[in-house]
Amino acid sequence: MARDDDMEIISEPGPEHVPVRRRPDLVRFLVLGGVVGYALGSLLGWLGPDAPGSSTLQEIILLGSVGLIFGVLLAAVVYLVADRRSSR
C-alpha cells in the first residue's frame, strides 16, 4: 500500500511555446494594389497626351481601369512572395 507522503504531486503544465506564423493579409494587398494602380492609371490619363476622339474623362476611366487590373495582379504576386517568405 502506498502512503500519502510517497505520492508524487503533478503540478499544472506550463505554457507551451508554439511558433506563430504571421501571414500577410490578402485583402489588404489586393485593395492597396487596386487603389494604387487606379490612381496611377488615372493620373496618366489626365496628364498624358490627348487621344483623338475621346474626352479626358474617358481616358481617365479607361486607363484607371487598366491600372486597377494590373495593380491587383502585381499585388497578388507580391502577396505570394510575402506569404512564401513568412513560412520560413
HTML snippet that shows the backbone in 3Dmol.js (N, CA, C, O; Angstrom):
<script src="https://3Dmol.org/build/3Dmol-min.js"></script>
<div id="view" style="width:600px;height:400px;position:relative"></div>
<script>
const pdb = `
ATOM      1  N   MET A   1       0.825  -1.170   0.000  1.00  0.00           N
ATOM      2  CA  MET A   1       0.000   0.000   0.000  1.00  0.00           C
ATOM      3  C   MET A   1       0.873   1.238   0.000  1.00  0.00           C
ATOM      4  O   MET A   1       1.893   1.312   0.685  1.00  0.00           O
ATOM      5  N   ALA A   2       0.443   2.198  -0.783  1.00  0.00           N
ATOM      6  CA  ALA A   2       1.215   3.441  -0.884  1.00  0.00           C
ATOM      7  C   ALA A   2       0.731   4.416   0.170  1.00  0.00           C
ATOM      8  O   ALA A   2      -0.463   4.529   0.449  1.00  0.00           O
ATOM      9  N   ARG A   3       1.682   5.106   0.738  1.00  0.00           N
ATOM     10  CA  ARG A   3       1.318   6.107   1.729  1.00  0.00           C
ATOM     11  C   ARG A   3       1.115   7.444   1.035  1.00  0.00           C
ATOM     12  O   ARG A   3       1.577   7.649  -0.088  1.00  0.00           O
ATOM     13  N   ASP A   4       0.432   8.334   1.698  1.00  0.00           N
ATOM     14  CA  ASP A   4       0.131   9.638   1.113  1.00  0.00           C
ATOM     15  C   ASP A   4       1.384  10.462   0.854  1.00  0.00           C
ATOM     16  O   ASP A   4       1.441  11.221  -0.113  1.00  0.00           O
ATOM     17  N   ASP A   5       2.385  10.318   1.711  1.00  0.00           N
ATOM     18  CA  ASP A   5       3.584  11.134   1.530  1.00  0.00           C
ATOM     19  C   ASP A   5       4.486  10.585   0.428  1.00  0.00           C
ATOM     20  O   ASP A   5       5.421  11.276   0.023  1.00  0.00           O
ATOM     21  N   ASP A   6       4.247   9.366  -0.076  1.00  0.00           N
ATOM     22  CA  ASP A   6       5.053   8.799  -1.159  1.00  0.00           C
ATOM     23  C   ASP A   6       4.512   9.194  -2.538  1.00  0.00           C
ATOM     24  O   ASP A   6       5.176   8.952  -3.546  1.00  0.00           O
ATOM     25  N   MET A   7       3.355   9.778  -2.598  1.00  0.00           N
ATOM     26  CA  MET A   7       2.759  10.113  -3.889  1.00  0.00           C
ATOM     27  C   MET A   7       3.394  11.378  -4.449  1.00  0.00           C
ATOM     28  O   MET A   7       3.660  12.342  -3.731  1.00  0.00           O
ATOM     29  N   GLU A   8       3.624  11.338  -5.736  1.00  0.00           N
ATOM     30  CA  GLU A   8       4.234  12.475  -6.419  1.00  0.00           C
ATOM     31  C   GLU A   8       3.145  13.468  -6.808  1.00  0.00           C
ATOM     32  O   GLU A   8       2.103  13.088  -7.342  1.00  0.00           O
ATOM     33  N   ILE A   9       3.397  14.718  -6.538  1.00  0.00           N
ATOM     34  CA  ILE A   9       2.431  15.762  -6.876  1.00  0.00           C
ATOM     35  C   ILE A   9       2.776  16.295  -8.263  1.00  0.00           C
ATOM     36  O   ILE A   9       3.897  16.743  -8.505  1.00  0.00           O
ATOM     37  N   ILE A  10       1.807  16.243  -9.164  1.00  0.00           N
ATOM     38  CA  ILE A  10       1.997  16.749 -10.526  1.00  0.00           C
ATOM     39  C   ILE A  10       1.398  18.141 -10.590  1.00  0.00           C
ATOM     40  O   ILE A  10       0.204  18.339 -10.366  1.00  0.00           O
ATOM     41  N   SER A  11       2.237  19.074 -10.893  1.00  0.00           N
ATOM     42  CA  SER A  11       1.740  20.453 -10.976  1.00  0.00           C
ATOM     43  C   SER A  11       1.106  20.690 -12.343  1.00  0.00           C
ATOM     44  O   SER A  11       1.222  19.877 -13.259  1.00  0.00           O
ATOM     45  N   GLU A  12       0.452  21.802 -12.442  1.00  0.00           N
ATOM     46  CA  GLU A  12      -0.189  22.179 -13.702  1.00  0.00           C
ATOM     47  C   GLU A  12       0.870  22.346 -14.787  1.00  0.00           C
ATOM     48  O   GLU A  12       1.948  22.875 -14.514  1.00  0.00           O
ATOM     49  N   PRO A  13       0.587  21.909 -16.004  1.00  0.00           N
ATOM     50  CA  PRO A  13       1.570  22.105 -17.075  1.00  0.00           C
ATOM     51  C   PRO A  13       1.676  23.585 -17.430  1.00  0.00           C
ATOM     52  O   PRO A  13       0.682  24.311 -17.431  1.00  0.00           O
ATOM     53  N   GLY A  14       2.883  24.013 -17.725  1.00  0.00           N
ATOM     54  CA  GLY A  14       3.123  25.410 -18.075  1.00  0.00           C
ATOM     55  C   GLY A  14       2.732  25.699 -19.518  1.00  0.00           C
ATOM     56  O   GLY A  14       2.326  24.804 -20.259  1.00  0.00           O
ATOM     57  N   PRO A  15       2.862  26.950 -19.897  1.00  0.00           N
ATOM     58  CA  PRO A  15       2.502  27.301 -21.276  1.00  0.00           C
ATOM     59  C   PRO A  15       3.504  26.704 -22.265  1.00  0.00           C
ATOM     60  O   PRO A  15       4.709  26.674 -22.018  1.00  0.00           O
ATOM     61  N   GLU A  16       2.980  26.245 -23.361  1.00  0.00           N
ATOM     62  CA  GLU A  16       3.838  25.689 -24.395  1.00  0.00           C
ATOM     63  C   GLU A  16       4.193  26.796 -25.374  1.00  0.00           C
ATOM     64  O   GLU A  16       3.367  27.651 -25.693  1.00  0.00           O
ATOM     65  N   HIS A  17       5.401  26.770 -25.834  1.00  0.00           N
ATOM     66  CA  HIS A  17       5.842  27.754 -26.809  1.00  0.00           C
ATOM     67  C   HIS A  17       5.623  27.187 -28.201  1.00  0.00           C
ATOM     68  O   HIS A  17       6.321  26.274 -28.641  1.00  0.00           O
ATOM     69  N   VAL A  18       4.651  27.744 -28.868  1.00  0.00           N
ATOM     70  CA  VAL A  18       4.310  27.304 -30.212  1.00  0.00           C
ATOM     71  C   VAL A  18       4.722  28.402 -31.176  1.00  0.00           C
ATOM     72  O   VAL A  18       4.372  29.563 -30.964  1.00  0.00           O
ATOM     73  N   PRO A  19       5.459  28.067 -32.233  1.00  0.00           N
ATOM     74  CA  PRO A  19       5.843  29.112 -33.181  1.00  0.00           C
ATOM     75  C   PRO A  19       4.607  29.683 -33.884  1.00  0.00           C
ATOM     76  O   PRO A  19       3.720  28.943 -34.311  1.00  0.00           O
ATOM     77  N   VAL A  20       4.572  30.982 -33.991  1.00  0.00           N
ATOM     78  CA  VAL A  20       3.431  31.661 -34.604  1.00  0.00           C
ATOM     79  C   VAL A  20       3.841  32.126 -35.991  1.00  0.00           C
ATOM     80  O   VAL A  20       4.867  32.784 -36.166  1.00  0.00           O
ATOM     81  N   ARG A  21       3.033  31.777 -36.960  1.00  0.00           N
ATOM     82  CA  ARG A  21       3.303  32.213 -38.325  1.00  0.00           C
ATOM     83  C   ARG A  21       2.428  33.417 -38.616  1.00  0.00           C
ATOM     84  O   ARG A  21       1.200  33.330 -38.607  1.00  0.00           O
ATOM     85  N   ARG A  22       3.075  34.534 -38.871  1.00  0.00           N
ATOM     86  CA  ARG A  22       2.330  35.748 -39.189  1.00  0.00           C
ATOM     87  C   ARG A  22       2.189  35.847 -40.696  1.00  0.00           C
ATOM     88  O   ARG A  22       3.154  36.122 -41.408  1.00  0.00           O
ATOM     89  N   ARG A  23       0.976  35.620 -41.169  1.00  0.00           N
ATOM     90  CA  ARG A  23       0.714  35.652 -42.610  1.00  0.00           C
ATOM     91  C   ARG A  23       0.242  37.031 -43.011  1.00  0.00           C
ATOM     92  O   ARG A  23      -0.473  37.685 -42.252  1.00  0.00           O
ATOM     93  N   PRO A  24       0.634  37.489 -44.205  1.00  0.00           N
ATOM     94  CA  PRO A  24       0.114  38.762 -44.691  1.00  0.00           C
ATOM     95  C   PRO A  24      -1.369  38.627 -45.039  1.00  0.00           C
ATOM     96  O   PRO A  24      -1.863  37.525 -45.279  1.00  0.00           O
ATOM     97  N   ASP A  25      -2.057  39.740 -45.062  1.00  0.00           N
ATOM     98  CA  ASP A  25      -3.491  39.760 -45.327  1.00  0.00           C
ATOM     99  C   ASP A  25      -3.722  39.976 -46.819  1.00  0.00           C
ATOM    100  O   ASP A  25      -3.343  41.014 -47.362  1.00  0.00           O
ATOM    101  N   LEU A  26      -4.343  39.000 -47.484  1.00  0.00           N
ATOM    102  CA  LEU A  26      -4.550  39.047 -48.932  1.00  0.00           C
ATOM    103  C   LEU A  26      -5.424  40.218 -49.339  1.00  0.00           C
ATOM    104  O   LEU A  26      -5.126  40.897 -50.321  1.00  0.00           O
ATOM    105  N   VAL A  27      -6.490  40.464 -48.608  1.00  0.00           N
ATOM    106  CA  VAL A  27      -7.429  41.526 -48.977  1.00  0.00           C
ATOM    107  C   VAL A  27      -6.746  42.889 -48.953  1.00  0.00           C
ATOM    108  O   VAL A  27      -6.971  43.711 -49.841  1.00  0.00           O
ATOM    109  N   ARG A  28      -5.923  43.131 -47.953  1.00  0.00           N
ATOM    110  CA  ARG A  28      -5.223  44.414 -47.882  1.00  0.00           C
ATOM    111  C   ARG A  28      -4.280  44.599 -49.059  1.00  0.00           C
ATOM    112  O   ARG A  28      -4.202  45.687 -49.629  1.00  0.00           O
ATOM    113  N   PHE A  29      -3.559  43.536 -49.428  1.00  0.00           N
ATOM    114  CA  PHE A  29      -2.660  43.624 -50.574  1.00  0.00           C
ATOM    115  C   PHE A  29      -3.437  43.948 -51.844  1.00  0.00           C
ATOM    116  O   PHE A  29      -3.037  44.829 -52.606  1.00  0.00           O
ATOM    117  N   LEU A  30      -4.550  43.241 -52.080  1.00  0.00           N
ATOM    118  CA  LEU A  30      -5.298  43.438 -53.311  1.00  0.00           C
ATOM    119  C   LEU A  30      -5.960  44.813 -53.373  1.00  0.00           C
ATOM    120  O   LEU A  30      -5.953  45.458 -54.421  1.00  0.00           O
ATOM    121  N   VAL A  31      -6.521  45.255 -52.275  1.00  0.00           N
ATOM    122  CA  VAL A  31      -7.165  46.571 -52.258  1.00  0.00           C
ATOM    123  C   VAL A  31      -6.131  47.679 -52.459  1.00  0.00           C
ATOM    124  O   VAL A  31      -6.361  48.609 -53.231  1.00  0.00           O
ATOM    125  N   LEU A  32      -5.010  47.583 -51.777  1.00  0.00           N
ATOM    126  CA  LEU A  32      -3.974  48.594 -51.934  1.00  0.00           C
ATOM    127  C   LEU A  32      -3.416  48.602 -53.353  1.00  0.00           C
ATOM    128  O   LEU A  32      -3.183  49.669 -53.920  1.00  0.00           O
ATOM    129  N   GLY A  33      -3.203  47.430 -53.926  1.00  0.00           N
ATOM    130  CA  GLY A  33      -2.723  47.348 -55.305  1.00  0.00           C
ATOM    131  C   GLY A  33      -3.721  47.939 -56.283  1.00  0.00           C
ATOM    132  O   GLY A  33      -3.334  48.625 -57.228  1.00  0.00           O
ATOM    133  N   GLY A  34      -5.011  47.676 -56.062  1.00  0.00           N
ATOM    134  CA  GLY A  34      -6.039  48.227 -56.939  1.00  0.00           C
ATOM    135  C   GLY A  34      -6.134  49.742 -56.846  1.00  0.00           C
ATOM    136  O   GLY A  34      -6.271  50.425 -57.861  1.00  0.00           O
ATOM    137  N   VAL A  35      -6.062  50.262 -55.637  1.00  0.00           N
ATOM    138  CA  VAL A  35      -6.150  51.720 -55.446  1.00  0.00           C
ATOM    139  C   VAL A  35      -4.943  52.419 -56.056  1.00  0.00           C
ATOM    140  O   VAL A  35      -5.088  53.433 -56.739  1.00  0.00           O
ATOM    141  N   VAL A  36      -3.748  51.876 -55.810  1.00  0.00           N
ATOM    142  CA  VAL A  36      -2.535  52.491 -56.372  1.00  0.00           C
ATOM    143  C   VAL A  36      -2.538  52.383 -57.893  1.00  0.00           C
ATOM    144  O   VAL A  36      -2.186  53.342 -58.581  1.00  0.00           O
ATOM    145  N   GLY A  37      -2.930  51.232 -58.423  1.00  0.00           N
ATOM    146  CA  GLY A  37      -2.992  51.063 -59.874  1.00  0.00           C
ATOM    147  C   GLY A  37      -3.997  51.996 -60.515  1.00  0.00           C
ATOM    148  O   GLY A  37      -3.712  52.589 -61.555  1.00  0.00           O
ATOM    149  N   TYR A  38      -5.172  52.138 -59.913  1.00  0.00           N
ATOM    150  CA  TYR A  38      -6.182  53.043 -60.459  1.00  0.00           C
ATOM    151  C   TYR A  38      -5.702  54.495 -60.401  1.00  0.00           C
ATOM    152  O   TYR A  38      -5.911  55.260 -61.343  1.00  0.00           O
ATOM    153  N   ALA A  39      -5.065  54.866 -59.304  1.00  0.00           N
ATOM    154  CA  ALA A  39      -4.574  56.239 -59.173  1.00  0.00           C
ATOM    155  C   ALA A  39      -3.504  56.544 -60.224  1.00  0.00           C
ATOM    156  O   ALA A  39      -3.525  57.607 -60.844  1.00  0.00           O
ATOM    157  N   LEU A  40      -2.573  55.612 -60.422  1.00  0.00           N
ATOM    158  CA  LEU A  40      -1.524  55.842 -61.420  1.00  0.00           C
ATOM    159  C   LEU A  40      -2.087  55.868 -62.842  1.00  0.00           C
ATOM    160  O   LEU A  40      -1.687  56.703 -63.653  1.00  0.00           O
ATOM    161  N   GLY A  41      -3.006  54.965 -63.143  1.00  0.00           N
ATOM    162  CA  GLY A  41      -3.633  54.962 -64.465  1.00  0.00           C
ATOM    163  C   GLY A  41      -4.443  56.215 -64.718  1.00  0.00           C
ATOM    164  O   GLY A  41      -4.406  56.769 -65.817  1.00  0.00           O
ATOM    165  N   SER A  42      -5.175  56.669 -63.713  1.00  0.00           N
ATOM    166  CA  SER A  42      -5.968  57.894 -63.857  1.00  0.00           C
ATOM    167  C   SER A  42      -5.066  59.114 -64.022  1.00  0.00           C
ATOM    168  O   SER A  42      -5.365  60.013 -64.808  1.00  0.00           O
ATOM    169  N   LEU A  43      -3.987  59.140 -63.295  1.00  0.00           N
ATOM    170  CA  LEU A  43      -3.035  60.237 -63.431  1.00  0.00           C
ATOM    171  C   LEU A  43      -2.426  60.263 -64.829  1.00  0.00           C
ATOM    172  O   LEU A  43      -2.240  61.330 -65.414  1.00  0.00           O
ATOM    173  N   LEU A  44      -2.122  59.093 -65.354  1.00  0.00           N
ATOM    174  CA  LEU A  44      -1.600  59.011 -66.716  1.00  0.00           C
ATOM    175  C   LEU A  44      -2.650  59.468 -67.726  1.00  0.00           C
ATOM    176  O   LEU A  44      -2.314  60.150 -68.695  1.00  0.00           O
ATOM    177  N   GLY A  45      -3.904  59.108 -67.515  1.00  0.00           N
ATOM    178  CA  GLY A  45      -4.971  59.549 -68.417  1.00  0.00           C
ATOM    179  C   GLY A  45      -5.220  61.041 -68.348  1.00  0.00           C
ATOM    180  O   GLY A  45      -5.595  61.656 -69.346  1.00  0.00           O
ATOM    181  N   TRP A  46      -5.017  61.621 -67.196  1.00  0.00           N
ATOM    182  CA  TRP A  46      -5.257  63.060 -67.032  1.00  0.00           C
ATOM    183  C   TRP A  46      -4.094  63.898 -67.555  1.00  0.00           C
ATOM    184  O   TRP A  46      -4.303  64.909 -68.224  1.00  0.00           O
ATOM    185  N   LEU A  47      -2.860  63.470 -67.245  1.00  0.00           N
ATOM    186  CA  LEU A  47      -1.691  64.261 -67.614  1.00  0.00           C
ATOM    187  C   LEU A  47      -1.063  63.839 -68.941  1.00  0.00           C
ATOM    188  O   LEU A  47      -0.254  64.579 -69.503  1.00  0.00           O
ATOM    189  N   GLY A  48      -1.420  62.677 -69.439  1.00  0.00           N
ATOM    190  CA  GLY A  48      -0.807  62.164 -70.663  1.00  0.00           C
ATOM    191  C   GLY A  48      -1.316  62.873 -71.898  1.00  0.00           C
ATOM    192  O   GLY A  48      -2.167  63.759 -71.811  1.00  0.00           O
ATOM    193  N   PRO A  49      -0.791  62.481 -73.058  1.00  0.00           N
ATOM    194  CA  PRO A  49      -1.226  63.117 -74.300  1.00  0.00           C
ATOM    195  C   PRO A  49      -2.687  62.793 -74.605  1.00  0.00           C
ATOM    196  O   PRO A  49      -3.190  61.729 -74.244  1.00  0.00           O
ATOM    197  N   ASP A  50      -3.356  63.727 -75.273  1.00  0.00           N
ATOM    198  CA  ASP A  50      -4.769  63.545 -75.609  1.00  0.00           C
ATOM    199  C   ASP A  50      -4.917  62.550 -76.754  1.00  0.00           C
ATOM    200  O   ASP A  50      -4.181  62.602 -77.739  1.00  0.00           O
ATOM    201  N   ALA A  51      -5.875  61.648 -76.608  1.00  0.00           N
ATOM    202  CA  ALA A  51      -6.188  60.688 -77.668  1.00  0.00           C
ATOM    203  C   ALA A  51      -7.281  61.288 -78.544  1.00  0.00           C
ATOM    204  O   ALA A  51      -8.254  61.840 -78.032  1.00  0.00           O
ATOM    205  N   PRO A  52      -7.125  61.183 -79.862  1.00  0.00           N
ATOM    206  CA  PRO A  52      -8.154  61.737 -80.735  1.00  0.00           C
ATOM    207  C   PRO A  52      -9.471  60.961 -80.606  1.00  0.00           C
ATOM    208  O   PRO A  52      -9.477  59.731 -80.572  1.00  0.00           O
ATOM    209  N   GLY A  53     -10.552  61.675 -80.537  1.00  0.00           N
ATOM    210  CA  GLY A  53     -11.870  61.057 -80.492  1.00  0.00           C
ATOM    211  C   GLY A  53     -12.342  60.664 -79.107  1.00  0.00           C
ATOM    212  O   GLY A  53     -13.365  59.989 -78.989  1.00  0.00           O
ATOM    213  N   SER A  54     -11.659  61.047 -78.080  1.00  0.00           N
ATOM    214  CA  SER A  54     -12.122  60.716 -76.730  1.00  0.00           C
ATOM    215  C   SER A  54     -11.864  61.892 -75.801  1.00  0.00           C
ATOM    216  O   SER A  54     -10.931  62.671 -75.997  1.00  0.00           O
ATOM    217  N   SER A  55     -12.704  62.000 -74.795  1.00  0.00           N
ATOM    218  CA  SER A  55     -12.554  63.093 -73.841  1.00  0.00           C
ATOM    219  C   SER A  55     -11.553  62.703 -72.750  1.00  0.00           C
ATOM    220  O   SER A  55     -11.145  61.546 -72.645  1.00  0.00           O
ATOM    221  N   THR A  56     -11.181  63.667 -71.964  1.00  0.00           N
ATOM    222  CA  THR A  56     -10.255  63.419 -70.862  1.00  0.00           C
ATOM    223  C   THR A  56     -10.862  62.472 -69.834  1.00  0.00           C
ATOM    224  O   THR A  56     -10.160  61.627 -69.279  1.00  0.00           O
ATOM    225  N   LEU A  57     -12.146  62.607 -69.580  1.00  0.00           N
ATOM    226  CA  LEU A  57     -12.808  61.724 -68.621  1.00  0.00           C
ATOM    227  C   LEU A  57     -12.800  60.277 -69.098  1.00  0.00           C
ATOM    228  O   LEU A  57     -12.607  59.358 -68.302  1.00  0.00           O
ATOM    229  N   GLN A  58     -13.012  60.072 -70.402  1.00  0.00           N
ATOM    230  CA  GLN A  58     -12.958  58.713 -70.936  1.00  0.00           C
ATOM    231  C   GLN A  58     -11.556  58.116 -70.797  1.00  0.00           C
ATOM    232  O   GLN A  58     -11.408  56.933 -70.487  1.00  0.00           O
ATOM    233  N   GLU A  59     -10.548  58.925 -71.022  1.00  0.00           N
ATOM    234  CA  GLU A  59      -9.171  58.457 -70.868  1.00  0.00           C
ATOM    235  C   GLU A  59      -8.875  58.103 -69.413  1.00  0.00           C
ATOM    236  O   GLU A  59      -8.236  57.090 -69.129  1.00  0.00           O
ATOM    237  N   ILE A  60      -9.344  58.946 -68.499  1.00  0.00           N
ATOM    238  CA  ILE A  60      -9.111  58.685 -67.068  1.00  0.00           C
ATOM    239  C   ILE A  60      -9.778  57.377 -66.654  1.00  0.00           C
ATOM    240  O   ILE A  60      -9.168  56.576 -65.946  1.00  0.00           O
ATOM    241  N   ILE A  61     -11.009  57.148 -67.079  1.00  0.00           N
ATOM    242  CA  ILE A  61     -11.730  55.928 -66.711  1.00  0.00           C
ATOM    243  C   ILE A  61     -11.071  54.699 -67.319  1.00  0.00           C
ATOM    244  O   ILE A  61     -10.886  53.692 -66.636  1.00  0.00           O
ATOM    245  N   LEU A  62     -10.714  54.776 -68.609  1.00  0.00           N
ATOM    246  CA  LEU A  62     -10.111  53.624 -69.278  1.00  0.00           C
ATOM    247  C   LEU A  62      -8.743  53.283 -68.700  1.00  0.00           C
ATOM    248  O   LEU A  62      -8.490  52.134 -68.339  1.00  0.00           O
ATOM    249  N   LEU A  63      -7.870  54.262 -68.612  1.00  0.00           N
ATOM    250  CA  LEU A  63      -6.527  53.988 -68.105  1.00  0.00           C
ATOM    251  C   LEU A  63      -6.539  53.681 -66.612  1.00  0.00           C
ATOM    252  O   LEU A  63      -5.707  52.910 -66.134  1.00  0.00           O
ATOM    253  N   GLY A  64      -7.470  54.273 -65.874  1.00  0.00           N
ATOM    254  CA  GLY A  64      -7.604  53.933 -64.460  1.00  0.00           C
ATOM    255  C   GLY A  64      -8.034  52.490 -64.273  1.00  0.00           C
ATOM    256  O   GLY A  64      -7.538  51.806 -63.378  1.00  0.00           O
ATOM    257  N   SER A  65      -8.951  52.018 -65.111  1.00  0.00           N
ATOM    258  CA  SER A  65      -9.405  50.622 -65.014  1.00  0.00           C
ATOM    259  C   SER A  65      -8.297  49.645 -65.382  1.00  0.00           C
ATOM    260  O   SER A  65      -8.126  48.616 -64.728  1.00  0.00           O
ATOM    261  N   VAL A  66      -7.549  49.968 -66.425  1.00  0.00           N
ATOM    262  CA  VAL A  66      -6.420  49.112 -66.803  1.00  0.00           C
ATOM    263  C   VAL A  66      -5.366  49.114 -65.690  1.00  0.00           C
ATOM    264  O   VAL A  66      -4.802  48.069 -65.364  1.00  0.00           O
ATOM    265  N   GLY A  67      -5.107  50.275 -65.116  1.00  0.00           N
ATOM    266  CA  GLY A  67      -4.168  50.353 -63.998  1.00  0.00           C
ATOM    267  C   GLY A  67      -4.646  49.560 -62.801  1.00  0.00           C
ATOM    268  O   GLY A  67      -3.839  48.945 -62.104  1.00  0.00           O
ATOM    269  N   LEU A  68      -5.952  49.562 -62.550  1.00  0.00           N
ATOM    270  CA  LEU A  68      -6.518  48.789 -61.449  1.00  0.00           C
ATOM    271  C   LEU A  68      -6.265  47.300 -61.651  1.00  0.00           C
ATOM    272  O   LEU A  68      -5.862  46.605 -60.718  1.00  0.00           O
ATOM    273  N   ILE A  69      -6.496  46.812 -62.857  1.00  0.00           N
ATOM    274  CA  ILE A  69      -6.288  45.384 -63.138  1.00  0.00           C
ATOM    275  C   ILE A  69      -4.823  45.005 -62.947  1.00  0.00           C
ATOM    276  O   ILE A  69      -4.513  44.015 -62.285  1.00  0.00           O
ATOM    277  N   PHE A  70      -3.925  45.798 -63.530  1.00  0.00           N
ATOM    278  CA  PHE A  70      -2.501  45.494 -63.386  1.00  0.00           C
ATOM    279  C   PHE A  70      -2.030  45.658 -61.942  1.00  0.00           C
ATOM    280  O   PHE A  70      -1.164  44.911 -61.487  1.00  0.00           O
ATOM    281  N   GLY A  71      -2.591  46.626 -61.221  1.00  0.00           N
ATOM    282  CA  GLY A  71      -2.225  46.815 -59.821  1.00  0.00           C
ATOM    283  C   GLY A  71      -2.634  45.634 -58.961  1.00  0.00           C
ATOM    284  O   GLY A  71      -1.880  45.211 -58.084  1.00  0.00           O
ATOM    285  N   VAL A  72      -3.826  45.096 -59.206  1.00  0.00           N
ATOM    286  CA  VAL A  72      -4.294  43.932 -58.443  1.00  0.00           C
ATOM    287  C   VAL A  72      -3.442  42.711 -58.776  1.00  0.00           C
ATOM    288  O   VAL A  72      -3.083  41.945 -57.882  1.00  0.00           O
ATOM    289  N   LEU A  73      -3.119  42.525 -60.050  1.00  0.00           N
ATOM    290  CA  LEU A  73      -2.277  41.383 -60.427  1.00  0.00           C
ATOM    291  C   LEU A  73      -0.882  41.478 -59.815  1.00  0.00           C
ATOM    292  O   LEU A  73      -0.344  40.485 -59.326  1.00  0.00           O
ATOM    293  N   LEU A  74      -0.309  42.659 -59.845  1.00  0.00           N
ATOM    294  CA  LEU A  74       1.009  42.853 -59.242  1.00  0.00           C
ATOM    295  C   LEU A  74       0.959  42.663 -57.724  1.00  0.00           C
ATOM    296  O   LEU A  74       1.875  42.088 -57.137  1.00  0.00           O
ATOM    297  N   ALA A  75      -0.106  43.144 -57.096  1.00  0.00           N
ATOM    298  CA  ALA A  75      -0.257  42.966 -55.646  1.00  0.00           C
ATOM    299  C   ALA A  75      -0.414  41.495 -55.286  1.00  0.00           C
ATOM    300  O   ALA A  75       0.069  41.063 -54.239  1.00  0.00           O
ATOM    301  N   ALA A  76      -1.080  40.717 -56.137  1.00  0.00           N
ATOM    302  CA  ALA A  76      -1.224  39.285 -55.880  1.00  0.00           C
ATOM    303  C   ALA A  76       0.125  38.581 -55.928  1.00  0.00           C
ATOM    304  O   ALA A  76       0.399  37.693 -55.121  1.00  0.00           O
ATOM    305  N   VAL A  77       0.967  38.980 -56.877  1.00  0.00           N
ATOM    306  CA  VAL A  77       2.309  38.382 -56.961  1.00  0.00           C
ATOM    307  C   VAL A  77       3.133  38.766 -55.735  1.00  0.00           C
ATOM    308  O   VAL A  77       3.833  37.928 -55.166  1.00  0.00           O
ATOM    309  N   VAL A  78       3.052  40.022 -55.331  1.00  0.00           N
ATOM    310  CA  VAL A  78       3.788  40.470 -54.141  1.00  0.00           C
ATOM    311  C   VAL A  78       3.277  39.734 -52.903  1.00  0.00           C
ATOM    312  O   VAL A  78       4.066  39.371 -52.030  1.00  0.00           O
ATOM    313  N   TYR A  79       1.973  39.513 -52.822  1.00  0.00           N
ATOM    314  CA  TYR A  79       1.410  38.758 -51.696  1.00  0.00           C
ATOM    315  C   TYR A  79       1.965  37.331 -51.655  1.00  0.00           C
ATOM    316  O   TYR A  79       2.330  36.833 -50.590  1.00  0.00           O
ATOM    317  N   LEU A  80       2.027  36.681 -52.814  1.00  0.00           N
ATOM    318  CA  LEU A  80       2.536  35.314 -52.841  1.00  0.00           C
ATOM    319  C   LEU A  80       3.992  35.249 -52.396  1.00  0.00           C
ATOM    320  O   LEU A  80       4.385  34.318 -51.694  1.00  0.00           O
ATOM    321  N   VAL A  81       4.788  36.223 -52.796  1.00  0.00           N
ATOM    322  CA  VAL A  81       6.186  36.267 -52.365  1.00  0.00           C
ATOM    323  C   VAL A  81       6.263  36.500 -50.852  1.00  0.00           C
ATOM    324  O   VAL A  81       7.044  35.845 -50.161  1.00  0.00           O
ATOM    325  N   ALA A  82       5.458  37.427 -50.344  1.00  0.00           N
ATOM    326  CA  ALA A  82       5.467  37.708 -48.909  1.00  0.00           C
ATOM    327  C   ALA A  82       4.963  36.512 -48.102  1.00  0.00           C
ATOM    328  O   ALA A  82       5.480  36.231 -47.021  1.00  0.00           O
ATOM    329  N   ASP A  83       3.971  35.817 -48.615  1.00  0.00           N
ATOM    330  CA  ASP A  83       3.444  34.632 -47.928  1.00  0.00           C
ATOM    331  C   ASP A  83       4.472  33.521 -47.911  1.00  0.00           C
ATOM    332  O   ASP A  83       4.602  32.810 -46.915  1.00  0.00           O
ATOM    333  N   ARG A  84       5.198  33.366 -48.994  1.00  0.00           N
ATOM    334  CA  ARG A  84       6.240  32.333 -49.061  1.00  0.00           C
ATOM    335  C   ARG A  84       7.350  32.631 -48.066  1.00  0.00           C
ATOM    336  O   ARG A  84       7.866  31.722 -47.415  1.00  0.00           O
ATOM    337  N   ARG A  85       7.721  33.907 -47.947  1.00  0.00           N
ATOM    338  CA  ARG A  85       8.792  34.279 -47.018  1.00  0.00           C
ATOM    339  C   ARG A  85       8.344  34.142 -45.564  1.00  0.00           C
ATOM    340  O   ARG A  85       9.177  33.899 -44.691  1.00  0.00           O
ATOM    341  N   SER A  86       7.051  34.290 -45.284  1.00  0.00           N
ATOM    342  CA  SER A  86       6.586  34.206 -43.897  1.00  0.00           C
ATOM    343  C   SER A  86       6.566  32.768 -43.386  1.00  0.00           C
ATOM    344  O   SER A  86       6.534  32.549 -42.175  1.00  0.00           O
ATOM    345  N   SER A  87       6.584  31.800 -44.273  1.00  0.00           N
ATOM    346  CA  SER A  87       6.533  30.411 -43.838  1.00  0.00           C
ATOM    347  C   SER A  87       7.902  29.869 -43.456  1.00  0.00           C
ATOM    348  O   SER A  87       7.999  28.753 -42.945  1.00  0.00           O
ATOM    349  N   ARG A  88       8.951  30.627 -43.691  1.00  0.00           N
ATOM    350  CA  ARG A  88      10.305  30.179 -43.340  1.00  0.00           C
ATOM    351  C   ARG A  88      10.584  30.364 -41.885  1.00  0.00           C
ATOM    352  O   ARG A  88      11.676  30.039 -41.419  1.00  0.00           O
TER     353      ARG A  88
END
`;
const viewer = $3Dmol.createViewer("view");
viewer.addModel(pdb, "pdb");
viewer.setStyle({}, {cartoon: {color: "spectrum"}});
viewer.zoomTo();
viewer.render();
</script>
